[in-house]
Amino acid sequence: MGETSVHRKLKKRKLKKRRLKKPVTVHAASLANHFNIAYFRKFYLNASTRVVTAAEMRSRAALIAASLRQCQIPIRSILDAGCGIGLLRKPFKEFLPRARYVGLEASHYLCTRFGWIQGSIIDFAPRLPFDLVVCYDVLQYLPDAHAARAIHNFSKLTRAALYVSALTTEDWRENCDRSRTDRAVHLRSGAWYRRRLNKSFRYVGFGIWVRKNVTAILWEMERARR
């Protein structure tokens, strides 16, 4: 039997319903923003819309410094990869006073204003590696292939330790405040990141990873297990 106009209308309605039922994903097709002054005013400077405060970043720096001290890993140099407005610079000076801090940023605006090194974690190649690399909320802005290259580059950028935080699909579902969180990102699972990080690093906890050729002295009950 041939297809009637009624059949065609019913088909269209079913397809429309399927499309409506499809879950909405937050995934940028490409780098959606240019990290200009408007971006940093919204997500870092405006108290009503910012995603993080100086007090939170101070706590994060204290946690990283204390954890690495507990692991007996000395830190004399820090690369803050994607440092933004530099919220970690002052607290790291407080908690790791002997460590040299270097900020790396893709934003021309911020590099001009704060004097950071302009570059990308995908291919940044300093003359010598750092003791600690921090990559806070950067990887979700990179497409899959670029994020994978950046993770591979971490093993060249740090001789000892790495701190990584990235918005994941699980975080988007369960943890983040969506009214304040940038939607122009590439969401991936935590497992996606861990698979790639595990090639060169061992997980210590709280976002801290240590190179596999570095001895992190921890008691058995202090170790992160997966």
C-alpha positions in Angstrom: 0.0 0.0 0.0 1.3 3.5 -0.9 2.1 6.1 1.7 -0.8 8.6 2.2 -0.5 12.2 3.3 -1.9 11.2 6.7 0.9 8.6 7.1 3.4 11.3 6.2 2.0 13.7 8.8 2.1 11.0 11.5 5.7 10.2 10.6 6.6 13.9 10.9 4.9 14.1 14.3 6.8 11.0 15.6 10.1 12.4 14.3 9.4 15.8 15.9 8.6 14.1 19.3 11.9 12.1 19.1 13.8 15.3 18.4 12.1 16.9 21.4 12.9 14.0 23.7 16.6 14.0 22.7 18.6 15.3 25.7 20.2 18.7 25.3 24.0 18.5 25.5 26.4 21.3 26.3 29.1 20.9 23.7 30.7 23.6 21.7 31.5 22.8 18.1 34.6 25.0 18.4 36.2 27.4 20.8 33.2 29.6 21.3 34.5 32.6 23.2 37.7 34.7 22.8 38.5 35.1 26.5 38.1 38.9 26.1 37.4 41.5 28.8 33.6 40.7 28.7 34.3 37.0 29.5 36.5 37.7 32.5 34.2 40.5 33.8 31.3 38.0 33.8 32.9 34.9 35.1 35.6 36.3 37.4 35.0 39.9 38.4 31.3 40.4 38.7 30.2 39.2 42.2 26.7 38.2 40.9 27.9 36.1 38.0 31.5 34.9 38.8 32.2 31.2 39.1 35.0 31.3 41.6 36.2 33.7 44.3 39.7 34.6 45.5 38.9 32.8 48.8 38.1 29.5 47.0 41.3 29.7 45.0 43.3 30.4 48.1 41.9 27.2 49.6 42.7 25.3 46.4 46.4 26.5 46.6 46.6 25.6 50.2 45.3 22.1 49.5 47.7 21.5 46.6 50.7 22.8 48.6 49.8 20.8 51.7 49.2 17.6 49.7 52.5 17.8 47.9 54.3 18.6 51.1 52.7 15.5 52.6 54.0 13.5 49.6 57.4 14.9 50.3 57.6 16.4 46.8 59.5 19.7 46.8 58.1 22.5 44.6 60.4 25.2 43.3 58.6 26.2 40.1 55.0 26.4 39.1 53.3 26.8 35.7 49.7 28.0 36.0 48.5 26.9 32.6 45.4 29.0 31.7 46.0 31.3 34.7 43.2 33.8 33.9 43.5 36.8 36.1 46.0 35.1 38.3 43.9 34.2 41.3 46.5 31.5 42.3 49.6 33.6 42.1 49.2 35.4 45.5 48.2 32.2 47.5 51.0 30.2 46.0 53.4 32.9 47.1 52.0 32.4 50.6 52.0 28.6 50.7 55.0 27.9 48.5 57.1 31.1 49.1 60.3 29.6 47.4 58.5 28.6 44.2 58.8 30.6 41.0 55.3 31.3 39.5 54.8 31.5 35.8 51.4 32.3 34.2 50.5 30.9 30.8 47.5 32.3 29.0 45.8 32.2 25.6 44.1 35.5 26.1 45.9 38.4 24.5 44.0 40.8 26.7 45.2 39.2 29.9 48.8 38.7 28.7 48.9 42.4 27.9 47.4 43.4 31.2 49.2 41.1 33.6 52.4 40.2 31.7 51.6 36.4 31.3 53.3 34.3 28.7 50.9 34.0 25.7 50.6 30.4 24.5 48.7 27.2 24.6 49.0 24.1 26.8 48.6 22.1 23.6 52.1 22.9 22.4 53.9 25.1 25.0 57.5 24.0 25.2 59.6 25.7 27.9 63.3 25.2 28.0 63.0 23.3 31.3 60.0 21.5 32.9 58.3 22.8 36.0 58.0 21.0 39.4 54.2 21.7 39.4 51.8 22.4 36.6 48.3 23.6 37.4 45.5 23.4 34.8 42.3 24.7 36.3 39.1 24.8 34.2 40.9 24.9 30.8 40.6 21.5 29.2 36.8 21.7 28.7 37.4 24.6 26.3 39.4 22.4 23.9 38.0 20.0 21.3 38.7 16.3 22.0 41.9 16.1 19.9 43.4 19.3 21.3 42.5 18.3 24.9 44.2 14.9 24.3 47.3 16.7 23.0 47.4 19.0 26.0 47.2 16.1 28.4 50.1 14.4 26.5 52.1 17.7 26.8 51.6 17.7 30.6 54.2 14.9 30.8 56.7 17.3 29.2 55.7 20.4 31.1 56.1 18.9 34.6 58.9 16.9 36.1 57.0 16.0 39.2 53.3 17.0 39.9 50.2 18.1 38.1 46.9 19.5 39.3 43.9 19.2 36.9 40.4 20.4 37.2 37.9 20.3 34.3 34.2 20.5 34.0 32.9 17.0 33.1 29.5 15.6 32.1 29.1 14.3 35.6 29.8 17.7 37.1 27.3 19.3 34.7 24.6 16.8 35.7 25.3 16.8 39.5 27.6 19.5 40.8 27.9 22.8 39.0 25.7 25.9 39.3 24.4 26.0 35.7 23.2 29.6 36.1 26.9 30.7 36.6 28.7 28.1 34.5 29.9 28.8 31.0 28.0 26.6 28.5 30.4 27.1 25.6 32.5 24.1 26.5 33.2 20.5 25.4 31.8 18.1 28.1 33.5 14.8 28.5 33.4 12.1 31.2 35.9 12.0 34.0 36.9 8.6 32.8 37.9 10.2 29.4 40.4 12.4 31.3 41.6 9.7 33.7 42.4 7.2 30.8 44.8 9.7 29.3 46.3 11.0 32.5 47.0 7.4 33.7 49.5 6.9 30.9 52.1 9.2 32.5 50.8 10.0 36.0 49.6 8.3 39.2 46.6 9.8 41.0 47.1 11.1 44.5 43.7 12.7 45.2 41.8 16.0 45.1 42.9 16.6 41.4 46.6 16.0 42.1 48.6 13.7 39.9 52.3 12.7 40.3 54.5 11.5 37.4 55.0 7.7 37.5 58.8 8.1 37.8 58.5 10.3 40.9 58.3 8.7 44.3 55.3 10.0 46.3 55.7 8.8 49.9 52.3 8.1 51.2 51.0 5.7 53.9 48.8 2.9 52.7 45.5 4.5 54.0 46.4 7.8 52.4 46.6 6.5 48.9 43.8 7.1 46.3 42.5 3.8 45.0 40.4 3.3 41.8 
